[in-house]
């Protein structure tokens, strides 16, 4: 191998390494680091310093967008009412089977608020689901999965029951069928 071919090979390797570094940096910038939608707008997701969710502790606050409108929704906006915080997706069969129960709990006309957090699906897909099930409770889009990840939701559905002061009083991983939903709501109403 001549010195010239060795230099060409080294230059090619350096070029490939630089391209890999730039592409990797862009991935980290777009997918890993928290992002703002536009200057002056709130960061979507959970604040970096927010504690992990624990029963008996305040629920970590978050900001997400409503599908279709882009309206920002904060969990803390609902403080003063018990909240049923439900993580779901349209492709999740147990999520689909529990939706009528969640809608009935919200539509009962009492003080309970149901807040749906969709796991990383697009506006049109979520809007079709909302229409299909006639959902009237607030729904948000966790586009990057940051809120779901912070709440340690691995499988769907997952539901957290939060009292009027913002403290988590219960959680269920899996569908809230049978007595799970009314018992969780009652725990949120009782509070501490």
GUMIMI-754561 format. One record per residue (C-alpha): residue in one letter; chain; x, y, z. Coordinates in pm, 1 decimal. Layout:
BEGIN
@type = A&mol = A&x = X&y = Y&z = Z;
...
//
This chain:
BEGIN
@type = X&mol = A&x = 0.0&y = 0.0&z = 0.0;
@type = X&mol = A&x = 142.7&y = 336.2&z = -98.2;
@type = X&mol = A&x = 144.1&y = 649.5&z = 113.3;
@type = X&mol = A&x = -103.9&y = 812.3&z = -123.6;
@type = X&mol = A&x = -358.4&y = 526.4&z = -96.7;
@type = X&mol = A&x = -313.7&y = 522.9&z = 281.7;
@type = X&mol = A&x = -395.1&y = 895.7&z = 291.6;
@type = X&mol = A&x = -704.8&y = 846.2&z = 73.3;
@type = X&mol = A&x = -825.5&y = 563.3&z = 296.2;
@type = X&mol = A&x = -768.9&y = 775.5&z = 608.0;
@type = X&mol = A&x = -954.2&y = 1068.5&z = 448.9;
@type = X&mol = A&x = -1251.1&y = 844.4&z = 360.9;
@type = X&mol = A&x = -1264.0&y = 705.3&z = 714.5;
@type = X&mol = A&x = -1249.5&y = 1058.7&z = 858.9;
@type = X&mol = A&x = -1530.1&y = 1172.7&z = 625.7;
@type = X&mol = A&x = -1751.8&y = 877.8&z = 721.0;
@type = X&mol = A&x = -1680.4&y = 939.4&z = 1091.5;
@type = X&mol = A&x = -1772.1&y = 1308.3&z = 1055.4;
@type = X&mol = A&x = -2099.0&y = 1220.1&z = 879.4;
@type = X&mol = A&x = -2187.0&y = 967.6&z = 1150.3;
@type = X&mol = A&x = -2110.8&y = 1226.1&z = 1421.5;
@type = X&mol = A&x = -2331.4&y = 1490.9&z = 1255.3;
@type = X&mol = A&x = -2621.9&y = 1249.9&z = 1201.0;
@type = X&mol = A&x = -2589.6&y = 1117.9&z = 1557.2;
@type = X&mol = A&x = -2581.2&y = 1473.2&z = 1693.5;
@type = X&mol = A&x = -2896.3&y = 1563.3&z = 1500.6;
@type = X&mol = A&x = -3071.2&y = 1253.9&z = 1637.4;
@type = X&mol = A&x = -2979.0&y = 1344.2&z = 1995.7;
@type = X&mol = A&x = -3084.6&y = 1706.4&z = 1939.4;
@type = X&mol = A&x = -3424.8&y = 1611.8&z = 1790.2;
@type = X&mol = A&x = -3518.2&y = 1297.3&z = 1982.8;
@type = X&mol = A&x = -3345.0&y = 1302.6&z = 2319.4;
@type = X&mol = A&x = -3307.3&y = 1660.2&z = 2435.3;
@type = X&mol = A&x = -3623.4&y = 1850.5&z = 2543.9;
@type = X&mol = A&x = -3747.9&y = 2072.0&z = 2266.5;
@type = X&mol = A&x = -3952.9&y = 2386.9&z = 2242.5;
@type = X&mol = A&x = -4209.5&y = 2412.9&z = 1966.5;
@type = X&mol = A&x = -4135.0&y = 2776.7&z = 1892.5;
@type = X&mol = A&x = -3967.4&y = 3066.2&z = 2069.6;
@type = X&mol = A&x = -4179.0&y = 3182.1&z = 2359.9;
@type = X&mol = A&x = -4388.6&y = 2863.6&z = 2389.6;
@type = X&mol = A&x = -4385.7&y = 2612.3&z = 2673.0;
@type = X&mol = A&x = -4173.6&y = 2301.8&z = 2656.1;
@type = X&mol = A&x = -4396.8&y = 2002.3&z = 2594.6;
@type = X&mol = A&x = -4370.3&y = 1711.0&z = 2834.3;
@type = X&mol = A&x = -4263.7&y = 1697.7&z = 3198.5;
@type = X&mol = A&x = -4021.6&y = 1944.7&z = 3356.2;
@type = X&mol = A&x = -3673.4&y = 1796.3&z = 3395.3;
@type = X&mol = A&x = -3671.0&y = 1846.2&z = 3771.5;
@type = X&mol = A&x = -4014.4&y = 1688.0&z = 3825.0;
@type = X&mol = A&x = -4010.0&y = 1397.0&z = 4070.2;
@type = X&mol = A&x = -4116.3&y = 1049.0&z = 3963.7;
@type = X&mol = A&x = -4482.3&y = 969.3&z = 4032.3;
@type = X&mol = A&x = -4549.4&y = 796.5&z = 4363.1;
@type = X&mol = A&x = -4872.2&y = 722.5&z = 4545.1;
@type = X&mol = A&x = -4914.7&y = 980.5&z = 4820.7;
@type = X&mol = A&x = -4701.1&y = 1239.8&z = 4638.1;
@type = X&mol = A&x = -4796.0&y = 1521.1&z = 4399.9;
@type = X&mol = A&x = -4844.4&y = 1409.4&z = 4039.6;
@type = X&mol = A&x = -4567.8&y = 1543.0&z = 3814.9;
@type = X&mol = A&x = -4710.2&y = 1831.3&z = 3614.9;
@type = X&mol = A&x = -4685.6&y = 1826.3&z = 3235.4;
@type = X&mol = A&x = -4784.1&y = 2024.6&z = 2928.7;
@type = X&mol = A&x = -4917.9&y = 1855.7&z = 2613.4;
@type = X&mol = A&x = -5117.7&y = 1960.6&z = 2307.7;
@type = X&mol = A&x = -5479.2&y = 1879.0&z = 2235.6;
@type = X&mol = A&x = -5529.5&y = 1704.9&z = 1898.7;
@type = X&mol = A&x = -5654.4&y = 1920.7&z = 1616.1;
@type = X&mol = A&x = -5636.4&y = 2252.5&z = 1800.7;
@type = X&mol = A&x = -5281.8&y = 2246.4&z = 1934.5;
@type = X&mol = A&x = -5417.2&y = 2401.9&z = 2254.5;
@type = X&mol = A&x = -5175.4&y = 2350.9&z = 2543.0;
@type = X&mol = A&x = -5313.9&y = 2146.1&z = 2831.0;
@type = X&mol = A&x = -5146.8&y = 2129.2&z = 3173.3;
@type = X&mol = A&x = -5230.4&y = 1867.2&z = 3430.7;
@type = X&mol = A&x = -5215.0&y = 2139.0&z = 3698.7;
@type = X&mol = A&x = -5496.4&y = 2327.2&z = 3520.2;
@type = X&mol = A&x = -5735.4&y = 2069.9&z = 3668.7;
@type = X&mol = A&x = -5624.2&y = 2102.3&z = 4030.1;
@type = X&mol = A&x = -5931.4&y = 2141.9&z = 4251.9;
@type = X&mol = A&x = -6100.0&y = 1836.4&z = 4097.1;
@type = X&mol = A&x = -6024.4&y = 1465.0&z = 4118.7;
@type = X&mol = A&x = -5853.3&y = 1354.2&z = 3796.3;
@type = X&mol = A&x = -5847.4&y = 1014.6&z = 3626.5;
@type = X&mol = A&x = -5527.6&y = 1033.1&z = 3417.4;
@type = X&mol = A&x = -5539.7&y = 762.7&z = 3150.5;
@type = X&mol = A&x = -5254.9&y = 668.5&z = 2912.7;
@type = X&mol = A&x = -5376.6&y = 490.9&z = 2598.6;
@type = X&mol = A&x = -5335.6&y = 428.8&z = 2224.5;
@type = X&mol = A&x = -5581.0&y = 356.6&z = 1944.0;
@type = X&mol = A&x = -5416.0&y = 22.1&z = 1858.8;
@type = X&mol = A&x = -5440.6&y = -101.8&z = 2220.2;
@type = X&mol = A&x = -5734.2&y = -346.0&z = 2250.3;
@type = X&mol = A&x = -5773.2&y = -311.6&z = 2631.0;
@type = X&mol = A&x = -5764.8&y = 68.9&z = 2587.1;
@type = X&mol = A&x = -6051.4&y = 44.6&z = 2341.0;
@type = X&mol = A&x = -6256.8&y = -174.2&z = 2575.6;
@type = X&mol = A&x = -6217.9&y = 61.9&z = 2873.0;
@type = X&mol = A&x = -6300.3&y = 384.0&z = 2682.0;
@type = X&mol = A&x = -6679.8&y = 356.1&z = 2726.2;
@type = X&mol = A&x = -6630.1&y = 323.4&z = 3105.3;
@type = X&mol = A&x = -6400.6&y = 625.8&z = 3114.0;
@type = X&mol = A&x = -6647.1&y = 829.7&z = 2906.5;
@type = X&mol = A&x = -6931.8&y = 723.9&z = 3138.1;
@type = X&mol = A&x = -6730.1&y = 828.6&z = 3444.5;
@type = X&mol = A&x = -6662.4&y = 1168.6&z = 3286.3;
@type = X&mol = A&x = -7018.4&y = 1210.4&z = 3164.3;
@type = X&mol = A&x = -7172.9&y = 1127.0&z = 3504.0;
@type = X&mol = A&x = -7201.6&y = 1499.3&z = 3571.5;
@type = X&mol = A&x = -7006.8&y = 1494.7&z = 3894.8;
@type = X&mol = A&x = -6674.9&y = 1649.0&z = 3988.9;
@type = X&mol = A&x = -6445.3&y = 1388.9&z = 3827.1;
@type = X&mol = A&x = -6231.1&y = 1486.1&z = 3531.0;
@type = X&mol = A&x = -6091.2&y = 1225.6&z = 3293.6;
@type = X&mol = A&x = -5777.3&y = 1332.4&z = 3108.1;
@type = X&mol = A&x = -5655.9&y = 1108.9&z = 2825.6;
@type = X&mol = A&x = -5290.3&y = 1098.5&z = 2721.4;
@type = X&mol = A&x = -5240.5&y = 936.4&z = 2382.7;
@type = X&mol = A&x = -4913.1&y = 752.4&z = 2330.3;
@type = X&mol = A&x = -4731.3&y = 890.3&z = 2026.6;
@type = X&mol = A&x = -4996.9&y = 882.4&z = 1755.9;
@type = X&mol = A&x = -5087.9&y = 1144.7&z = 1497.3;
@type = X&mol = A&x = -5366.0&y = 1402.9&z = 1522.2;
@type = X&mol = A&x = -5584.8&y = 1244.5&z = 1250.5;
@type = X&mol = A&x = -5562.0&y = 894.6&z = 1402.5;
@type = X&mol = A&x = -5650.1&y = 1025.4&z = 1749.3;
@type = X&mol = A&x = -5931.1&y = 1245.5&z = 1620.1;
@type = X&mol = A&x = -6091.7&y = 948.7&z = 1438.4;
@type = X&mol = A&x = -6074.3&y = 749.3&z = 1763.8;
@type = X&mol = A&x = -6232.1&y = 1036.4&z = 1961.1;
@type = X&mol = A&x = -6517.2&y = 1052.2&z = 1709.8;
@type = X&mol = A&x = -6559.0&y = 673.4&z = 1698.0;
@type = X&mol = A&x = -6601.8&y = 653.6&z = 2076.8;
@type = X&mol = A&x = -6781.9&y = 987.5&z = 2119.8;
@type = X&mol = A&x = -6524.0&y = 1103.6&z = 2373.6;
@type = X&mol = A&x = -6598.0&y = 1438.0&z = 2535.0;
@type = X&mol = A&x = -6324.8&y = 1440.1&z = 2799.9;
@type = X&mol = A&x = -5997.2&y = 1623.9&z = 2731.4;
@type = X&mol = A&x = -5740.1&y = 1429.6&z = 2528.3;
@type = X&mol = A&x = -5375.0&y = 1521.2&z = 2481.5;
@type = X&mol = A&x = -5095.5&y = 1399.1&z = 2253.6;
@type = X&mol = A&x = -4771.2&y = 1272.1&z = 2405.2;
@type = X&mol = A&x = -4594.0&y = 1289.7&z = 2067.6;
@type = X&mol = A&x = -4244.7&y = 1209.9&z = 2195.9;
@type = X&mol = A&x = -4355.5&y = 975.1&z = 2475.5;
@type = X&mol = A&x = -4185.0&y = 1192.0&z = 2736.8;
@type = X&mol = A&x = -4479.8&y = 1204.6&z = 2978.3;
@type = X&mol = A&x = -4548.9&y = 831.8&z = 2945.3;
@type = X&mol = A&x = -4181.4&y = 760.9&z = 3006.2;
@type = X&mol = A&x = -4164.6&y = 992.8&z = 3309.5;
@type = X&mol = A&x = -4472.7&y = 825.2&z = 3458.0;
@type = X&mol = A&x = -4299.1&y = 486.4&z = 3404.1;
@type = X&mol = A&x = -4580.2&y = 359.7&z = 3181.7;
@type = X&mol = A&x = -4441.4&y = 58.3&z = 2998.6;
@type = X&mol = A&x = -4763.8&y = -108.8&z = 2883.6;
@type = X&mol = A&x = -5099.0&y = 39.0&z = 2793.3;
@type = X&mol = A&x = -5344.9&y = 126.5&z = 2929.5;
@type = X&mol = A&x = -5229.0&y = 280.6&z = 3256.4;
@type = X&mol = A&x = -5441.3&y = 497.2&z = 3484.8;
@type = X&mol = A&x = -5350.2&y = 727.7&z = 3773.3;
@type = X&mol = A&x = -5609.3&y = 855.2&z = 4020.6;
@type = X&mol = A&x = -5522.5&y = 1205.6&z = 4143.6;
@type = X&mol = A&x = -5704.8&y = 1392.6&z = 4419.1;
@type = X&mol = A&x = -5821.4&y = 1755.1&z = 4408.8;
@type = X&mol = A&x = -5492.7&y = 1874.2&z = 4562.2;
@type = X&mol = A&x = -5288.9&y = 1705.9&z = 4286.1;
@type = X&mol = A&x = -5171.1&y = 1405.3&z = 4490.5;
@type = X&mol = A&x = -5166.8&y = 1056.3&z = 4335.4;
@type = X&mol = A&x = -5402.7&y = 831.2&z = 4534.6;
@type = X&mol = A&x = -5392.1&y = 519.1&z = 4318.0;
@type = X&mol = A&x = -5280.1&y = 369.7&z = 3987.4;
@type = X&mol = A&x = -5369.3&y = 74.7&z = 3771.3;
@type = X&mol = A&x = -5155.6&y = -80.5&z = 3499.8;
@type = X&mol = A&x = -5398.0&y = -251.5&z = 3264.3;
@type = X&mol = A&x = -5765.8&y = -181.1&z = 3194.3;
@type = X&mol = A&x = -5985.7&y = -28.6&z = 3466.2;
@type = X&mol = A&x = -6272.5&y = -277.1&z = 3440.0;
@type = X&mol = A&x = -6504.3&y = -391.0&z = 3714.9;
@type = X&mol = A&x = -6450.8&y = -214.2&z = 4045.2;
@type = X&mol = A&x = -6108.2&y = -68.9&z = 3958.2;
@type = X&mol = A&x = -6243.7&y = 254.7&z = 3808.1;
@type = X&mol = A&x = -6502.8&y = 336.0&z = 4079.3;
@type = X&mol = A&x = -6259.0&y = 241.4&z = 4356.9;
@type = X&mol = A&x = -5985.1&y = 458.2&z = 4204.9;
@type = X&mol = A&x = -6224.1&y = 750.9&z = 4166.2;
@type = X&mol = A&x = -6337.4&y = 710.7&z = 4527.8;
@type = X&mol = A&x = -5973.4&y = 711.9&z = 4646.6;
@type = X&mol = A&x = -5915.1&y = 1034.7&z = 4450.3;
@type = X&mol = A&x = -6228.9&y = 1191.1&z = 4599.4;
@type = X&mol = A&x = -6130.0&y = 1099.0&z = 4956.0;
@type = X&mol = A&x = -5780.1&y = 1236.2&z = 4911.0;
@type = X&mol = A&x = -5556.0&y = 1219.1&z = 5214.7;
//
